[in-house]
Amino acid sequence: MNSIIKILSIIKNSNCFINRNRFFIVVGIAILGACSNPFATREAEKPTSDRSSWKQPTSPEIVIDNMRLSLIEGNETNYLNCLADNGRFRFFADEIAKSNNPGLFESWTKESEKTYINKLFTATKDSIKKADITISRVPDYGDSVLIKVEYELEFHHNLGESFPDSARGQAEFWLRALESGYVITQWTDFGAADAPSWSSIKASFWK
């Protein structure tokens, strides 16, 4: 813009005769020169990669499916959105994991869930190879609903053999209907006798 003003000033103060057409040609060239290549091809915007398969949790089954998909997609936000906020969420660990980690699960909160799931997704490059959560019982709906599931998880990580890479067992979820939809308020874990439990996964990746 400063260059345009200078050129116009020169034209105004010049003693030479410039007809009207030539004046507008000069001004037009000045404007184009001041712009940063207005005819240049605009760089294409990079496509956004949205791996979220989140569905509004209008039923308990959708909550369970949202959790399963969050594990497959490595989506920490969606995983945590399946759980009630601190003060409303409670987790009861498998007995073996509880005895192997004394005191850990006594004060387990949603923040604890955030710590372990963040480390798990980081170690598994944001996705889990297999996450099967099969609902085995769905009662009639109400404000509070108990759902029993069977689960099996498999994943690869870079943390060494001391960290488990699979889990299998059963779980009971108590869900409550809020204005925003159903959320898990209580989670009780029951590991299989011949495999690590989900509680073991949480303990290992929380540390």
CORWOMO-V14008 format. One record per residue. N is the residue number from 0. BURIAL is + if it has 24 or more other C-alpha atoms within 12 Angstrom, else -. D_CENTER is the distance of its C-alpha to the mean C-alpha in Angstrom with 1 decimal. Layout:
N,BURIAL,D_CENTER
N,BURIAL,D_CENTER
//
This chain:
0,-,45.4
1,-,47.8
2,-,49.2
3,-,49.9
4,-,51.8
5,-,53.8
6,-,54.8
7,-,55.9
8,-,57.9
9,-,59.7
10,-,60.5
11,-,61.9
12,-,64.0
13,-,65.3
14,-,69.0
15,-,68.4
16,-,68.4
17,-,65.0
18,-,65.0
19,-,62.3
20,-,60.7
21,-,60.5
22,-,59.1
23,-,56.1
24,-,55.6
25,-,55.4
26,+,53.0
27,-,50.7
28,-,50.7
29,-,49.9
30,-,46.9
31,-,45.5
32,-,46.1
33,-,44.3
34,-,41.1
35,-,38.7
36,-,39.4
37,-,38.7
38,-,39.2
39,-,36.8
40,-,34.2
41,-,30.8
42,-,28.1
43,-,25.6
44,-,22.1
45,-,19.5
46,-,17.5
47,-,13.9
48,-,11.8
49,-,9.4
50,-,8.3
51,-,7.1
52,+,10.1
53,+,9.7
54,+,13.2
55,-,15.0
56,+,16.0
57,+,19.7
58,+,20.8
59,+,20.2
60,+,19.8
61,+,16.9
62,+,15.1
63,+,16.0
64,+,14.9
65,+,11.5
66,+,11.3
67,+,12.9
68,+,10.7
69,+,7.5
70,+,9.8
71,+,11.1
72,+,8.2
73,+,6.8
74,+,3.3
75,+,4.2
76,+,3.9
77,+,5.4
78,+,7.4
79,+,8.8
80,+,9.5
81,+,11.8
82,+,13.8
83,+,16.4
84,-,16.7
85,-,18.8
86,-,22.4
87,-,21.6
88,+,19.6
89,+,21.8
90,+,21.5
91,+,24.7
92,+,24.6
93,+,26.7
94,-,30.2
95,+,30.4
96,+,27.2
97,+,28.4
98,-,31.8
99,-,30.4
100,-,28.3
101,-,30.6
102,-,29.3
103,-,25.7
104,+,24.6
105,-,27.1
106,-,24.8
107,+,21.4
108,+,19.0
109,+,15.4
110,-,15.3
111,+,16.6
112,+,13.8
113,+,11.4
114,-,13.8
115,+,14.3
116,+,10.8
117,+,10.0
118,+,13.4
119,+,13.1
120,+,10.2
121,-,12.1
122,+,15.3
123,+,14.4
124,-,13.0
125,-,9.4
126,+,10.9
127,+,13.5
128,+,16.8
129,+,17.6
130,+,16.3
131,+,19.0
132,+,19.1
133,+,22.3
134,+,23.5
135,-,27.1
136,-,28.1
137,-,27.2
138,-,29.7
139,-,30.6
140,-,28.1
141,-,28.7
142,-,27.1
143,-,26.4
144,+,25.7
145,+,26.0
146,+,24.4
147,+,25.3
148,+,23.3
149,+,23.9
150,+,21.2
151,+,21.3
152,+,18.7
153,+,19.5
154,+,17.9
155,-,19.2
156,+,18.8
157,-,21.0
158,-,22.0
159,-,25.3
160,-,27.1
161,-,26.9
162,+,23.2
163,+,22.9
164,+,21.3
165,+,21.6
166,+,21.9
167,+,23.9
168,+,25.2
169,+,25.0
170,+,23.3
171,+,24.1
172,+,21.7
173,+,23.1
174,+,21.3
175,+,22.4
176,+,22.3
177,-,21.4
178,-,21.7
179,-,18.0
180,+,18.4
181,+,18.5
182,+,16.7
183,+,17.7
184,+,20.3
185,+,21.8
186,+,21.0
187,+,24.0
188,+,23.8
189,+,26.8
190,+,26.7
191,+,28.9
192,-,32.1
193,-,31.7
194,+,28.0
195,+,25.6
196,+,23.7
197,+,20.2
198,+,21.6
199,+,22.8
200,+,19.4
201,+,18.2
202,+,21.4
203,+,21.4
204,+,17.9
205,+,18.3
206,-,21.5
//
